[in-house]
Amino acid sequence: MQYFLTLTLQNFLTLSQTNFLHLIWHAVNVLLYAELKQLF
């Protein structure tokens, strides 16, 4: 179980490094879209 948790954590961290920027980009797009919808 400990091994599985460590493996999952490592996978999550390596995924996070690539997905983190993607998540930020997605969040920025969502915020911009919300702002634009309010304007128009």
PDB file of N, H, CA, C and O in Angstrom:
ATOM      1  N   MET A   1       0.830  -1.201   0.000  1.00  0.00           N
ATOM      2  CA  MET A   1       0.000   0.000   0.000  1.00  0.00           C
ATOM      3  C   MET A   1       0.868   1.255   0.000  1.00  0.00           C
ATOM      4  O   MET A   1       0.613   2.202  -0.744  1.00  0.00           O
ATOM      5  N   GLN A   2       1.890   1.246   0.842  1.00  0.00           N
ATOM      6  H   GLN A   2       2.097   0.477   1.447  1.00  0.00           H
ATOM      7  CA  GLN A   2       2.800   2.397   0.901  1.00  0.00           C
ATOM      8  C   GLN A   2       3.456   2.621  -0.456  1.00  0.00           C
ATOM      9  O   GLN A   2       3.594   3.753  -0.920  1.00  0.00           O
ATOM     10  N   TYR A   3       3.857   1.518  -1.080  1.00  0.00           N
ATOM     11  H   TYR A   3       3.745   0.598  -0.703  1.00  0.00           H
ATOM     12  CA  TYR A   3       4.489   1.605  -2.395  1.00  0.00           C
ATOM     13  C   TYR A   3       3.516   2.203  -3.409  1.00  0.00           C
ATOM     14  O   TYR A   3       3.890   3.047  -4.223  1.00  0.00           O
ATOM     15  N   PHE A   4       2.283   1.760  -3.347  1.00  0.00           N
ATOM     16  H   PHE A   4       1.979   1.074  -2.685  1.00  0.00           H
ATOM     17  CA  PHE A   4       1.264   2.248  -4.274  1.00  0.00           C
ATOM     18  C   PHE A   4       1.046   3.745  -4.093  1.00  0.00           C
ATOM     19  O   PHE A   4       0.935   4.485  -5.070  1.00  0.00           O
ATOM     20  N   LEU A   5       0.986   4.187  -2.842  1.00  0.00           N
ATOM     21  H   LEU A   5       1.076   3.585  -2.048  1.00  0.00           H
ATOM     22  CA  LEU A   5       0.796   5.607  -2.562  1.00  0.00           C
ATOM     23  C   LEU A   5       1.961   6.426  -3.083  1.00  0.00           C
ATOM     24  O   LEU A   5       1.773   7.491  -3.672  1.00  0.00           O
ATOM     25  N   THR A   6       3.171   5.919  -2.861  1.00  0.00           N
ATOM     26  H   THR A   6       3.324   5.055  -2.383  1.00  0.00           H
ATOM     27  CA  THR A   6       4.358   6.636  -3.338  1.00  0.00           C
ATOM     28  C   THR A   6       4.348   6.727  -4.856  1.00  0.00           C
ATOM     29  O   THR A   6       4.647   7.774  -5.428  1.00  0.00           O
ATOM     30  N   LEU A   7       4.001   5.622  -5.499  1.00  0.00           N
ATOM     31  H   LEU A   7       3.758   4.771  -5.034  1.00  0.00           H
ATOM     32  CA  LEU A   7       3.954   5.589  -6.957  1.00  0.00           C
ATOM     33  C   LEU A   7       2.901   6.561  -7.481  1.00  0.00           C
ATOM     34  O   LEU A   7       3.140   7.296  -8.438  1.00  0.00           O
ATOM     35  N   THR A   8       1.739   6.553  -6.842  1.00  0.00           N
ATOM     36  H   THR A   8       1.546   5.956  -6.064  1.00  0.00           H
ATOM     37  CA  THR A   8       0.665   7.454  -7.249  1.00  0.00           C
ATOM     38  C   THR A   8       1.083   8.897  -7.060  1.00  0.00           C
ATOM     39  O   THR A   8       0.803   9.745  -7.906  1.00  0.00           O
ATOM     40  N   LEU A   9       1.747   9.176  -5.960  1.00  0.00           N
ATOM     41  H   LEU A   9       1.974   8.487  -5.273  1.00  0.00           H
ATOM     42  CA  LEU A   9       2.195  10.533  -5.676  1.00  0.00           C
ATOM     43  C   LEU A   9       3.203  10.990  -6.722  1.00  0.00           C
ATOM     44  O   LEU A   9       3.140  12.121  -7.204  1.00  0.00           O
ATOM     45  N   GLN A  10       4.132  10.105  -7.069  1.00  0.00           N
ATOM     46  H   GLN A  10       4.184   9.186  -6.677  1.00  0.00           H
ATOM     47  CA  GLN A  10       5.130  10.449  -8.086  1.00  0.00           C
ATOM     48  C   GLN A  10       4.459  10.702  -9.431  1.00  0.00           C
ATOM     49  O   GLN A  10       4.797  11.657 -10.131  1.00  0.00           O
ATOM     50  N   ASN A  11       3.514   9.847  -9.787  1.00  0.00           N
ATOM     51  H   ASN A  11       3.239   9.071  -9.219  1.00  0.00           H
ATOM     52  CA  ASN A  11       2.785  10.041 -11.040  1.00  0.00           C
ATOM     53  C   ASN A  11       2.031  11.355 -11.015  1.00  0.00           C
ATOM     54  O   ASN A  11       2.006  12.086 -12.005  1.00  0.00           O
ATOM     55  N   PHE A  12       1.417  11.651  -9.883  1.00  0.00           N
ATOM     56  H   PHE A  12       1.438  11.057  -9.079  1.00  0.00           H
ATOM     57  CA  PHE A  12       0.644  12.879  -9.749  1.00  0.00           C
ATOM     58  C   PHE A  12       1.546  14.098  -9.887  1.00  0.00           C
ATOM     59  O   PHE A  12       1.172  15.083 -10.523  1.00  0.00           O
ATOM     60  N   LEU A  13       2.731  14.031  -9.294  1.00  0.00           N
ATOM     61  H   LEU A  13       3.035  13.231  -8.777  1.00  0.00           H
ATOM     62  CA  LEU A  13       3.650  15.163  -9.362  1.00  0.00           C
ATOM     63  C   LEU A  13       4.153  15.381 -10.779  1.00  0.00           C
ATOM     64  O   LEU A  13       4.243  16.520 -11.237  1.00  0.00           O
ATOM     65  N   THR A  14       4.480  14.302 -11.475  1.00  0.00           N
ATOM     66  H   THR A  14       4.407  13.377 -11.103  1.00  0.00           H
ATOM     67  CA  THR A  14       4.951  14.468 -12.851  1.00  0.00           C
ATOM     68  C   THR A  14       3.815  14.950 -13.741  1.00  0.00           C
ATOM     69  O   THR A  14       4.030  15.745 -14.656  1.00  0.00           O
ATOM     70  N   LEU A  15       2.606  14.466 -13.469  1.00  0.00           N
ATOM     71  H   LEU A  15       2.432  13.820 -12.726  1.00  0.00           H
ATOM     72  CA  LEU A  15       1.452  14.940 -14.225  1.00  0.00           C
ATOM     73  C   LEU A  15       1.168  16.397 -13.909  1.00  0.00           C
ATOM     74  O   LEU A  15       0.818  17.179 -14.793  1.00  0.00           O
ATOM     75  N   SER A  16       1.321  16.751 -12.655  1.00  0.00           N
ATOM     76  H   SER A  16       1.605  16.116 -11.936  1.00  0.00           H
ATOM     77  CA  SER A  16       1.018  18.116 -12.236  1.00  0.00           C
ATOM     78  C   SER A  16       1.902  19.123 -12.946  1.00  0.00           C
ATOM     79  O   SER A  16       1.453  20.210 -13.310  1.00  0.00           O
ATOM     80  N   GLN A  17       3.165  18.756 -13.141  1.00  0.00           N
ATOM     81  H   GLN A  17       3.530  17.873 -12.845  1.00  0.00           H
ATOM     82  CA  GLN A  17       4.085  19.693 -13.778  1.00  0.00           C
ATOM     83  C   GLN A  17       3.629  20.032 -15.187  1.00  0.00           C
ATOM     84  O   GLN A  17       3.791  21.166 -15.636  1.00  0.00           O
ATOM     85  N   THR A  18       3.055  19.051 -15.894  1.00  0.00           N
ATOM     86  H   THR A  18       2.924  18.129 -15.529  1.00  0.00           H
ATOM     87  CA  THR A  18       2.580  19.334 -17.242  1.00  0.00           C
ATOM     88  C   THR A  18       1.170  19.910 -17.203  1.00  0.00           C
ATOM     89  O   THR A  18       0.842  20.815 -17.970  1.00  0.00           O
ATOM     90  N   ASN A  19       0.340  19.384 -16.309  1.00  0.00           N
ATOM     91  H   ASN A  19       0.607  18.649 -15.686  1.00  0.00           H
ATOM     92  CA  ASN A  19      -1.054  19.815 -16.259  1.00  0.00           C
ATOM     93  C   ASN A  19      -1.239  21.149 -15.566  1.00  0.00           C
ATOM     94  O   ASN A  19      -2.238  21.833 -15.788  1.00  0.00           O
ATOM     95  N   PHE A  20      -0.283  21.525 -14.727  1.00  0.00           N
ATOM     96  H   PHE A  20       0.528  20.970 -14.547  1.00  0.00           H
ATOM     97  CA  PHE A  20      -0.424  22.752 -13.945  1.00  0.00           C
ATOM     98  C   PHE A  20      -0.571  23.962 -14.857  1.00  0.00           C
ATOM     99  O   PHE A  20      -1.468  24.785 -14.671  1.00  0.00           O
ATOM    100  N   LEU A  21       0.315  24.064 -15.841  1.00  0.00           N
ATOM    101  H   LEU A  21       1.043  23.396 -15.992  1.00  0.00           H
ATOM    102  CA  LEU A  21       0.233  25.176 -16.783  1.00  0.00           C
ATOM    103  C   LEU A  21      -1.061  25.104 -17.580  1.00  0.00           C
ATOM    104  O   LEU A  21      -1.676  26.129 -17.876  1.00  0.00           O
ATOM    105  N   HIS A  22      -1.469  23.895 -17.922  1.00  0.00           N
ATOM    106  H   HIS A  22      -0.970  23.062 -17.681  1.00  0.00           H
ATOM    107  CA  HIS A  22      -2.707  23.720 -18.666  1.00  0.00           C
ATOM    108  C   HIS A  22      -3.902  24.169 -17.832  1.00  0.00           C
ATOM    109  O   HIS A  22      -4.824  24.803 -18.345  1.00  0.00           O
ATOM    110  N   LEU A  23      -3.879  23.836 -16.542  1.00  0.00           N
ATOM    111  H   LEU A  23      -3.130  23.321 -16.125  1.00  0.00           H
ATOM    112  CA  LEU A  23      -4.965  24.241 -15.655  1.00  0.00           C
ATOM    113  C   LEU A  23      -5.017  25.751 -15.508  1.00  0.00           C
ATOM    114  O   LEU A  23      -6.093  26.348 -15.525  1.00  0.00           O
ATOM    115  N   ILE A  24      -3.843  26.369 -15.363  1.00  0.00           N
ATOM    116  H   ILE A  24      -2.969  25.884 -15.350  1.00  0.00           H
ATOM    117  CA  ILE A  24      -3.783  27.829 -15.257  1.00  0.00           C
ATOM    118  C   ILE A  24      -4.335  28.457 -16.532  1.00  0.00           C
ATOM    119  O   ILE A  24      -5.137  29.389 -16.482  1.00  0.00           O
ATOM    120  N   TRP A  25      -3.896  27.936 -17.668  1.00  0.00           N
ATOM    121  H   TRP A  25      -3.244  27.178 -17.708  1.00  0.00           H
ATOM    122  CA  TRP A  25      -4.350  28.445 -18.961  1.00  0.00           C
ATOM    123  C   TRP A  25      -5.862  28.317 -19.085  1.00  0.00           C
ATOM    124  O   TRP A  25      -6.535  29.237 -19.551  1.00  0.00           O
ATOM    125  N   HIS A  26      -6.397  27.161 -18.662  1.00  0.00           N
ATOM    126  H   HIS A  26      -5.851  26.414 -18.283  1.00  0.00           H
ATOM    127  CA  HIS A  26      -7.831  26.923 -18.719  1.00  0.00           C
ATOM    128  C   HIS A  26      -8.577  27.890 -17.804  1.00  0.00           C
ATOM    129  O   HIS A  26      -9.616  28.434 -18.181  1.00  0.00           O
ATOM    130  N   ALA A  27      -8.047  28.101 -16.608  1.00  0.00           N
ATOM    131  H   ALA A  27      -7.204  27.660 -16.302  1.00  0.00           H
ATOM    132  CA  ALA A  27      -8.679  29.016 -15.656  1.00  0.00           C
ATOM    133  C   ALA A  27      -8.699  30.438 -16.206  1.00  0.00           C
ATOM    134  O   ALA A  27      -9.699  31.145 -16.082  1.00  0.00           O
ATOM    135  N   VAL A  28      -7.594  30.850 -16.809  1.00  0.00           N
ATOM    136  H   VAL A  28      -6.782  30.276 -16.910  1.00  0.00           H
ATOM    137  CA  VAL A  28      -7.519  32.191 -17.396  1.00  0.00           C
ATOM    138  C   VAL A  28      -8.549  32.335 -18.512  1.00  0.00           C
ATOM    139  O   VAL A  28      -9.227  33.358 -18.608  1.00  0.00           O
ATOM    140  N   ASN A  29      -8.665  31.318 -19.348  1.00  0.00           N
ATOM    141  H   ASN A  29      -8.114  30.487 -19.270  1.00  0.00           H
ATOM    142  CA  ASN A  29      -9.647  31.361 -20.428  1.00  0.00           C
ATOM    143  C   ASN A  29     -11.063  31.457 -19.891  1.00  0.00           C
ATOM    144  O   ASN A  29     -11.879  32.216 -20.414  1.00  0.00           O
ATOM    145  N   VAL A  30     -11.359  30.692 -18.850  1.00  0.00           N
ATOM    146  H   VAL A  30     -10.696  30.075 -18.425  1.00  0.00           H
ATOM    147  CA  VAL A  30     -12.691  30.720 -18.247  1.00  0.00           C
ATOM    148  C   VAL A  30     -12.985  32.104 -17.677  1.00  0.00           C
ATOM    149  O   VAL A  30     -14.082  32.636 -17.850  1.00  0.00           O
ATOM    150  N   LEU A  31     -11.995  32.682 -16.995  1.00  0.00           N
ATOM    151  H   LEU A  31     -11.104  32.250 -16.854  1.00  0.00           H
ATOM    152  CA  LEU A  31     -12.184  34.015 -16.423  1.00  0.00           C
ATOM    153  C   LEU A  31     -12.391  35.057 -17.514  1.00  0.00           C
ATOM    154  O   LEU A  31     -13.262  35.919 -17.396  1.00  0.00           O
ATOM    155  N   LEU A  32     -11.600  34.981 -18.563  1.00  0.00           N
ATOM    156  H   LEU A  32     -10.892  34.281 -18.658  1.00  0.00           H
ATOM    157  CA  LEU A  32     -11.745  35.922 -19.670  1.00  0.00           C
ATOM    158  C   LEU A  32     -13.111  35.771 -20.324  1.00  0.00           C
ATOM    159  O   LEU A  32     -13.753  36.763 -20.668  1.00  0.00           O
ATOM    160  N   TYR A  33     -13.549  34.540 -20.494  1.00  0.00           N
ATOM    161  H   TYR A  33     -13.028  33.735 -20.214  1.00  0.00           H
ATOM    162  CA  TYR A  33     -14.847  34.280 -21.105  1.00  0.00           C
ATOM    163  C   TYR A  33     -15.973  34.862 -20.246  1.00  0.00           C
ATOM    164  O   TYR A  33     -16.925  35.444 -20.766  1.00  0.00           O
ATOM    165  N   ALA A  34     -15.851  34.698 -18.929  1.00  0.00           N
ATOM    166  H   ALA A  34     -15.078  34.225 -18.507  1.00  0.00           H
ATOM    167  CA  ALA A  34     -16.857  35.242 -18.020  1.00  0.00           C
ATOM    168  C   ALA A  34     -16.883  36.766 -18.098  1.00  0.00           C
ATOM    169  O   ALA A  34     -17.954  37.373 -18.104  1.00  0.00           O
ATOM    170  N   GLU A  35     -15.722  37.371 -18.157  1.00  0.00           N
ATOM    171  H   GLU A  35     -14.852  36.877 -18.151  1.00  0.00           H
ATOM    172  CA  GLU A  35     -15.640  38.828 -18.262  1.00  0.00           C
ATOM    173  C   GLU A  35     -16.282  39.309 -19.558  1.00  0.00           C
ATOM    174  O   GLU A  35     -17.041  40.279 -19.560  1.00  0.00           O
ATOM    175  N   LEU A  36     -15.977  38.631 -20.650  1.00  0.00           N
ATOM    176  H   LEU A  36     -15.361  37.844 -20.648  1.00  0.00           H
ATOM    177  CA  LEU A  36     -16.528  39.023 -21.943  1.00  0.00           C
ATOM    178  C   LEU A  36     -18.044  38.860 -21.968  1.00  0.00           C
ATOM    179  O   LEU A  36     -18.749  39.684 -22.549  1.00  0.00           O
ATOM    180  N   LYS A  37     -18.544  37.800 -21.339  1.00  0.00           N
ATOM    181  H   LYS A  37     -17.970  37.131 -20.866  1.00  0.00           H
ATOM    182  CA  LYS A  37     -19.989  37.585 -21.307  1.00  0.00           C
ATOM    183  C   LYS A  37     -20.680  38.692 -20.519  1.00  0.00           C
ATOM    184  O   LYS A  37     -21.802  39.080 -20.843  1.00  0.00           O
ATOM    185  N   GLN A  38     -20.013  39.197 -19.488  1.00  0.00           N
ATOM    186  H   GLN A  38     -19.102  38.882 -19.225  1.00  0.00           H
ATOM    187  CA  GLN A  38     -20.600  40.285 -18.705  1.00  0.00           C
ATOM    188  C   GLN A  38     -20.618  41.574 -19.519  1.00  0.00           C
ATOM    189  O   GLN A  38     -21.554  42.366 -19.414  1.00  0.00           O
ATOM    190  N   LEU A  39     -19.587  41.779 -20.324  1.00  0.00           N
ATOM    191  H   LEU A  39     -18.827  41.135 -20.409  1.00  0.00           H
ATOM    192  CA  LEU A  39     -19.501  43.007 -21.107  1.00  0.00           C
ATOM    193  C   LEU A  39     -20.559  43.035 -22.204  1.00  0.00           C
ATOM    194  O   LEU A  39     -21.172  44.072 -22.457  1.00  0.00           O
ATOM    195  N   PHE A  40     -20.771  41.893 -22.854  1.00  0.00           N
ATOM    196  H   PHE A  40     -20.273  41.051 -22.648  1.00  0.00           H
ATOM    197  CA  PHE A  40     -21.726  41.872 -23.960  1.00  0.00           C
ATOM    198  C   PHE A  40     -23.031  41.226 -23.528  1.00  0.00           C
ATOM    199  O   PHE A  40     -23.961  41.117 -24.327  1.00  0.00           O
TER     200      PHE A  40
END
